Amino acid sequence: MPPPKSKGGKMLGLINWRLKVTINDGRALTGQMLAFDRHMNLVLADCEEFRRVRPKKKAGETEAPAEQEMKRTLGLVILRGETVVSLSVEGPPPVVDEDKKNAMPAGPGRGMPAVGMPPMGRPPMPFAPPGMPGPPPGFRPPGFPPGAPFPPPPGFGGPPPPGFQPPPQ
């Protein structure tokens, strides 16, 4: 069964299909097409290379030995489009169960809700940071009377603690 027609052209309909690609030096590459571009550069997964090799003729033999086909596993391949001579469909895309498509593999831990944990994020500051007198003009927190000065943050605005020595000058 040929691949289904798609709006993006024939190549888009071949995504994830198993293809046999012949390149200009005579080799054939078979793999699952993951991507392509306008230059016909291809990305093939689980790629295997097939090439025909003629063994050398030995002295004294009259007939040439038969060609051998050598196979080599390559894995993930990015193939330059300039070298592509032909494409043919070898097989359909692999079947994926709908249940397994979006599932993540199980990890080593145990998923549990965080009970009694504080909410994520930074807690609101009950006072202005040092060096800032308060919120910008026109902004007042709810329940804060307009025009009232902000109280100093804890530890500031009172007498120095006992035993405090000012730095030497």
C-alpha positions as CSV (number, residue, x, y, z in Angstrom):
1,M,0.0,0.0,0.0
2,P,1.5,3.4,-1.0
3,P,1.8,6.1,1.6
4,P,-1.2,8.4,2.0
5,K,-1.3,11.7,0.1
6,S,-0.7,14.8,2.2
7,K,-1.1,18.5,1.7
8,G,2.6,19.2,2.2
9,G,3.7,17.1,-0.9
10,K,4.9,13.6,-1.4
11,M,8.0,13.9,0.9
12,L,5.9,15.0,3.9
13,G,3.8,11.9,3.4
14,L,6.9,9.7,3.7
15,I,8.0,11.0,7.2
16,N,8.6,7.9,9.4
17,W,8.4,5.5,6.5
18,R,11.2,3.1,5.8
19,L,13.0,4.2,2.6
20,K,15.8,2.9,0.4
21,V,17.9,5.8,-0.8
22,T,20.5,5.2,-3.6
23,I,23.3,7.7,-3.6
24,N,25.7,8.7,-6.4
25,D,28.6,6.4,-5.5
26,G,26.4,3.3,-5.9
27,R,25.6,2.6,-2.2
28,A,22.1,2.1,-1.0
29,L,21.0,3.3,2.5
30,T,17.9,1.9,4.1
31,G,16.3,3.6,7.1
32,Q,13.4,5.4,8.6
33,M,13.1,9.0,7.3
34,L,12.7,11.4,10.2
35,A,13.2,14.7,8.3
36,F,14.0,16.4,5.0
37,D,14.5,19.9,3.7
38,R,14.2,21.8,0.4
39,H,17.7,20.6,-0.6
40,M,16.6,16.9,-0.2
41,N,19.0,16.6,2.8
42,L,17.6,13.5,4.7
43,V,17.7,12.3,8.3
44,L,17.5,8.5,8.5
45,A,17.1,6.5,11.7
46,D,18.2,2.9,12.1
47,C,20.1,3.2,8.9
48,E,21.9,0.4,7.2
49,E,24.3,0.7,4.3
50,F,24.4,-1.8,1.4
51,R,27.2,-1.8,-1.2
52,R,28.1,-4.2,-3.9
53,V,31.8,-5.3,-4.0
54,R,33.5,-7.2,-6.7
55,P,36.3,-9.5,-5.4
56,K,39.6,-9.1,-7.2
57,K,40.4,-11.6,-9.9
58,K,43.2,-13.9,-9.0
59,A,45.9,-14.9,-11.5
60,G,45.0,-18.0,-13.5
61,E,41.2,-17.5,-13.1
62,T,39.3,-17.0,-16.4
63,E,35.9,-15.9,-15.0
64,A,35.3,-13.0,-12.6
65,P,34.0,-14.0,-9.2
66,A,30.4,-13.1,-8.3
67,E,29.6,-9.7,-6.7
68,Q,29.1,-9.7,-3.0
69,E,26.7,-7.4,-1.1
70,M,28.2,-6.0,2.1
71,K,25.9,-4.7,4.8
72,R,27.0,-2.1,7.5
73,T,24.8,-0.8,10.3
74,L,25.1,3.0,10.6
75,G,22.3,4.2,13.0
76,L,21.3,7.8,12.7
77,V,22.5,9.4,9.4
78,I,22.3,12.9,8.0
79,L,22.5,12.5,4.2
80,R,23.4,15.4,2.0
81,G,20.7,15.9,-0.7
82,E,23.3,16.5,-3.4
83,T,24.3,12.8,-3.3
84,V,20.7,11.4,-3.5
85,V,20.0,9.7,-6.8
86,S,16.7,7.8,-6.0
87,L,14.2,7.1,-3.2
88,S,11.9,4.1,-2.9
89,V,9.6,3.0,-0.2
90,E,10.7,-0.2,1.7
91,G,8.0,-0.3,4.3
92,P,5.4,1.6,6.3
93,P,6.0,3.5,9.5
94,P,6.2,1.4,12.7
95,V,2.9,0.9,14.6
96,V,2.7,2.8,17.9
97,D,0.0,2.0,20.5
98,E,-2.0,5.1,21.4
99,D,-1.5,4.2,25.1
100,K,2.3,4.1,24.8
101,K,2.6,7.2,22.6
102,N,2.3,9.8,25.3
103,A,3.4,7.7,28.3
104,M,6.7,8.4,30.0
105,P,8.9,5.5,31.1
106,A,8.6,4.6,34.8
107,G,11.4,6.1,36.9
108,P,13.1,4.8,40.0
109,G,11.2,7.0,42.4
110,R,7.7,6.9,43.8
111,G,5.2,9.7,42.9
112,M,3.5,11.1,45.9
113,P,1.7,14.4,46.6
114,A,3.6,16.9,48.7
115,V,1.6,17.1,51.9
116,G,2.3,19.9,54.4
117,M,4.9,21.6,52.2
118,P,4.8,25.3,51.7
119,P,3.7,26.6,48.3
120,M,6.4,27.1,45.7
121,G,7.7,30.5,45.0
122,R,9.0,33.4,47.1
123,P,6.8,34.4,50.1
124,P,5.7,38.1,50.1
125,M,8.0,40.4,52.0
126,P,6.4,42.0,55.1
127,F,8.7,45.0,54.7
128,A,10.5,47.0,52.1
129,P,14.1,45.8,51.3
130,P,16.9,47.9,52.8
131,G,17.6,51.0,50.7
132,M,14.0,51.2,49.5
133,P,11.7,53.4,51.4
134,G,8.6,51.5,50.3
135,P,6.4,50.9,47.3
136,P,6.4,53.3,44.4
137,P,4.3,56.5,44.6
138,G,0.6,55.8,44.1
139,F,0.8,52.2,45.3
140,R,-0.4,51.1,48.7
141,P,-1.0,47.6,49.9
142,P,-4.6,46.8,50.8
143,G,-5.6,48.1,54.2
144,F,-2.7,50.5,54.4
145,P,-3.9,54.1,55.1
146,P,-2.9,56.6,52.4
147,G,-0.1,59.0,53.4
148,A,1.1,56.9,56.4
149,P,4.8,56.2,56.4
150,F,5.9,52.6,56.2
151,P,7.2,51.2,59.4
152,P,10.9,50.2,59.4
153,P,11.6,46.5,58.9
154,P,12.3,44.4,61.9
155,G,15.7,45.1,63.4
156,F,15.9,48.6,61.9
157,G,14.7,52.0,63.2
158,G,15.4,51.5,66.9
159,P,18.4,51.8,69.2
160,P,21.4,49.7,68.5
161,P,21.5,46.3,70.2
162,P,23.6,46.0,73.4
163,G,27.3,45.6,72.8
164,F,27.1,47.1,69.3
165,Q,30.3,48.9,68.3
166,P,30.3,51.3,65.4
167,P,33.1,50.7,62.8
168,P,36.3,52.6,63.3
169,Q,36.7,55.7,61.2
